[in-house]
Structures are given as structure tokens and as C-alpha cells.
């Protein structure tokens, strides 16, 4: 039964492709002239005047007017992941596996001493 279904599907597919080829031949049997400029477009009377929609202020905060050039300094430096310590992404988007993390861990940072604790001692 599975083979007959497959054969029927392939026969239907062949019919569709033959029909599609025939439709393309019929559609493009006439010569299509090119329109080089707007003066050759047909004139159509819509019965009303097309005008653009009224200008309204967009919702949300307006976009800043000045876009910085590529050479200008920005606000932030490159992002560094706190999990694998690589630049270019953050911890949330890190794809490093646990085995990779255990192999390439940098030395731990020394802890800062608090001044208040030193004075009490």
C-alpha cells in the first residue's frame, strides 16, 4: 500500500510539473515590449486623489540625530564573557562546554582587602 501511495504521489507530481510548464509557455508566447520610461505607462483614473497619510509623531523615544563615525570612540569596550573569559560575547550567550572551561581556566584574581577590617585588627 505504501508503494502505491508513493507511485500516485509521483504521478501527481509529474502532472503538476507538466501543467506548470504548459502554463508558462502559454503566458510567455507573446512578445513583451519593454517600457523604458514613465511616459509609456498607461494612464489610469482612480476616481479619487491619492495623498500620503498625515504626519504623526511616532511612539516611543525619538532616534538620536547624530550617528557616530566608525573611528569615533564609543561608550563601551569589547564585551568579555565571565564564564570563559573570551571577548566578543557575554555569559548568557556562551557556548563553551564544562570540559573546555576546566582546561582553560585563568589563575584566580587576588581578593581586595577592605580597609575597615584592617583597622579593626
C-alpha positions as CSV (number, residue, x, y, z in Angstrom):
1,X,0.0,0.0,0.0
2,X,2.9,2.3,0.7
3,X,4.3,1.8,-2.7
4,X,1.0,2.6,-4.5
5,X,0.8,5.9,-2.4
6,X,4.3,6.8,-3.4
7,X,3.6,6.0,-7.1
8,X,0.4,8.0,-7.0
9,X,2.3,11.0,-5.5
10,X,5.0,10.8,-8.1
11,X,2.3,10.6,-10.9
12,X,0.6,13.7,-9.4
13,X,3.9,15.5,-9.2
14,X,4.6,14.8,-12.9
15,X,1.2,16.1,-13.8
16,X,1.7,19.3,-11.9
17,X,5.1,19.9,-13.5
18,X,3.7,19.3,-17.0
19,X,0.8,21.6,-16.3
20,X,3.1,24.3,-14.9
21,X,5.4,24.1,-17.9
22,X,2.3,24.4,-20.2
23,X,1.1,27.5,-18.3
24,X,4.5,29.2,-18.6
25,X,4.6,28.5,-22.3
26,X,1.1,30.0,-22.7
27,X,1.8,33.0,-20.6
28,X,5.0,33.9,-22.4
29,X,4.0,33.0,-26.0
30,X,3.5,36.7,-26.9
31,X,6.3,39.2,-27.3
32,X,6.6,41.5,-24.2
33,X,7.7,45.1,-25.1
34,X,9.8,47.0,-22.6
35,X,8.9,50.3,-21.0
36,X,11.9,52.5,-20.9
37,X,10.4,55.4,-19.1
38,X,7.3,56.5,-17.2
39,X,5.7,58.2,-20.2
40,X,4.8,54.7,-21.7
41,X,2.9,53.7,-18.6
42,X,-0.9,53.5,-19.1
43,X,-2.9,56.4,-17.7
44,X,-5.4,55.3,-15.1
45,X,-8.2,57.4,-13.5
46,X,-8.8,56.1,-9.9
47,X,-11.7,58.4,-9.3
48,X,-10.0,60.0,-6.2
49,X,-6.8,61.7,-5.4
50,X,-4.0,59.7,-3.7
51,X,-2.5,61.7,-0.9
52,X,0.1,60.5,1.7
53,X,-1.1,59.8,5.3
54,X,-1.0,62.7,7.8
55,X,2.3,63.1,9.6
56,X,2.1,62.0,13.2
57,X,4.7,61.7,15.9
58,X,5.9,58.1,16.3
59,X,5.5,56.3,19.6
60,X,8.5,55.8,21.8
61,X,11.7,57.7,22.3
62,X,12.9,59.5,19.1
63,X,16.0,58.3,17.4
64,X,19.2,60.2,18.0
65,X,20.0,62.7,15.2
66,X,23.8,62.1,15.0
67,X,25.2,58.7,14.2
68,X,28.9,58.4,15.2
69,X,31.5,57.6,12.6
70,X,33.4,54.3,12.7
71,X,36.6,56.0,14.0
72,X,35.0,57.8,16.9
73,X,35.3,56.3,20.4
74,X,32.2,54.7,21.7
75,X,30.8,54.3,25.2
76,X,31.9,50.7,25.8
77,X,34.8,48.5,25.0
78,X,34.6,44.9,23.8
79,X,32.4,42.5,25.8
80,X,34.1,39.8,27.8
81,X,32.5,36.6,28.9
82,X,32.7,36.0,32.7
83,X,32.4,32.2,32.2
84,X,35.1,31.5,29.6
85,X,36.9,34.9,29.7
86,X,36.8,35.3,25.9
87,X,36.0,38.6,24.2
88,X,33.0,39.1,21.8
89,X,30.1,37.6,23.8
90,X,28.7,37.6,27.3
91,X,28.0,34.8,29.8
92,X,24.3,34.4,28.7
93,X,25.3,33.5,25.1
94,X,28.4,31.4,26.0
95,X,28.5,28.0,24.2
96,X,31.6,26.6,25.9
97,X,31.2,23.2,27.5
98,X,32.2,22.3,31.0
99,X,35.2,20.3,29.8
100,X,36.6,23.3,27.9
101,X,36.1,25.5,30.8
102,X,38.0,23.3,33.2
103,X,41.0,23.0,30.8
104,X,41.5,26.7,30.1
105,X,40.7,28.5,33.4
106,X,42.9,31.5,34.1
107,X,44.5,32.0,37.5
108,X,42.1,33.4,40.1
109,X,42.2,37.1,40.8
110,X,43.5,38.2,44.2
111,X,40.8,39.4,46.6
112,X,40.8,43.0,47.6
113,X,41.2,43.7,51.3
114,X,38.7,46.0,53.0
115,X,40.2,48.9,54.9
116,X,37.6,48.6,57.7
117,X,38.7,45.1,58.6
118,X,42.3,46.0,58.6
119,X,41.7,48.8,61.1
120,X,39.8,46.5,63.5
121,X,42.7,44.1,63.7
